Amino acid sequence: MGATAGLVLVLNSGSSSIKFQLVDPVAGPALLSGLVEQIGEPDSAIADHAAGLRLIHRQLSDSGIDLAAVRAVGHRVVHGGDLFYAPTLITDEVVAEVARLAELAPLHNPANVIGIEVARTDFPDVPHVAVFDTGFFHSLPAAAASYAIDHDVASRYGIRRYGFHGTSHEYVAGEVAAVLVRDLGELNTIVLHLGNGASASAVRGGVAVETSMGLTPLEGLVMGTRSGDIDPGVLFHLNRTAGLGVDKLDELLNRRSGLKGLCGVNDFRELLEQRAAGGASGEAAALAYDVYIHRLRKYVGAYLAVLGHVDAIAFTAGVGENAPEVREDALAGLDGLGITVDRERNRAGRGARIISADGSRTTVLVVPTNEELAIARAAWQFV
């Protein structure tokens, strides 16, 4: 690729935050970036995603950067269903499909649609491109993608493991190879994307072979407000004994579970503060933390078995990059499996770095994710 003749605005509208960057898709640096977070939280001044996007547009306008240089807008979209897995030029029909798929990603696709609609109004003369979280996991082996339910029902309703955070998992796996100066095609890597949403993946030679999220972003690890793995029988039980219908159960598992359900807060920083403060709330936070770590360790162990051997384990996203205690506790006591975290390395440094001990057979890393750069490069193909 030659010199860039413009910039890409990348919008990442998450369940409780909106990240944006103005990116040079060739050289890589972000000329401007920002984060609007805690959207819709009780004490937040940002009531909803539309308000957050208005705030971002004011920041762009006040930045002094000529917005005429924006040649494309790239949008992170969580669920692409069976239809979308490659970067896709956005049309009215694509927006309608993304909105329809909100039934599979109720916390995310509605926010994605708002971001798309506002940005198409603000930047009407440039291509808008959707990059789907599910894309990297589209080629999961059938044994990993299939649920053990009636085959005809699964086929009729598109029920399979789709996986999410794929842009991040793919980017981080590539960065691991760069940090280790190894060929991506020869590495077995576990990627742990730990944010308000959390997911794990097993990547063999740059290709995803397993991931923790499923048909929706609800399955897998314990998250900020989502339960992760749960016995489906719990839903039947609550329906029969508590009279909870489908909508109430959906709200329970997606919005009132996970860390928030266990201790009342979903921001990991608040959880750690509450845990340190002690008392009844501290005990609840300690339990939430222990449940979080326990589930995470289970997935690391499972993916060790899936891959056979693991060259690298990479932590990324908000919690993964900024909570050293999580990294230590998730991998503590695994020396016999060739995984040893160096405490001093783990608690020092910034950026992409190795935090495992010199004798560790598996290299443990912290790798900041950069979904925005990956999305910008995908969007630039349509300019």
C-alpha angles and dihedrals in degrees: 000000000000131000115318118251094197149353137270121224109214120200120193108184106187132180094274105005145044120215121190136183137179101218137190095220094202104041092032106222122126111233091196133008138170146166131220107194144174089041111183094007115143095251097036124115089211105083100185145347094273089058090047092053092049088054091050092051090054090051090051092048092048095046097086091233114130102247089200084079090069103105099171142009119222119201128198107223118187106206126036098166115204092316104061126046105125122066105282134204107239119240131163088266092053091050090052091051093048089051091049090052089060085095086072097040107028096166096048119024093060089054090047091053092051090051091050095047095048093045093048088056093047094043105028099157102056132072116267114208129196118214112193127222089213095056100089091053097048091101098050111145112266091245090059098039098047126088118212096243133112105311096219093050091049092049094046095051101033095247112171141113106284101170126208142222084050095149089056095044092050093047094047093047088055092048091051089058090049093050092048092042089231134135108263089220092065099047130098108202138179111207118198112195103190118181134113081306113041134196141163130211139189111217122191115191092339093309121109112237100171139010137180102231117076140183086342134014088261100086126084130020126034108267140187097278102352125090100219114200115016135161105263086220088072088070093051090047093051091046093052100038104029099029093234112163128209096275093049092048090048090052092046096053098037103036110017103039137069116052092340092054092049101045110003100255131082099186105096092214090058091047092056091048091049091047091052093047093064126202124100094316089048091054090051091050091048090054091048090051092048093049090049093051094043092055091046092052090050091057093047089053093047093051092048085061094044093052098038092218130020124215097184143011115201127195118203145160128048101315095029093053099038109033109073092177090061092053092048096045095043091058101030116131095016095114089114088061092051096259118123125162117207106226096210094047090046093056097043138061136033136243126021108348146147115253101174124104119262092252096050111120089206115056113226117204143178108221119180108225120232106192089157094063091047091049092046092054091049092049093047090065088072096053 
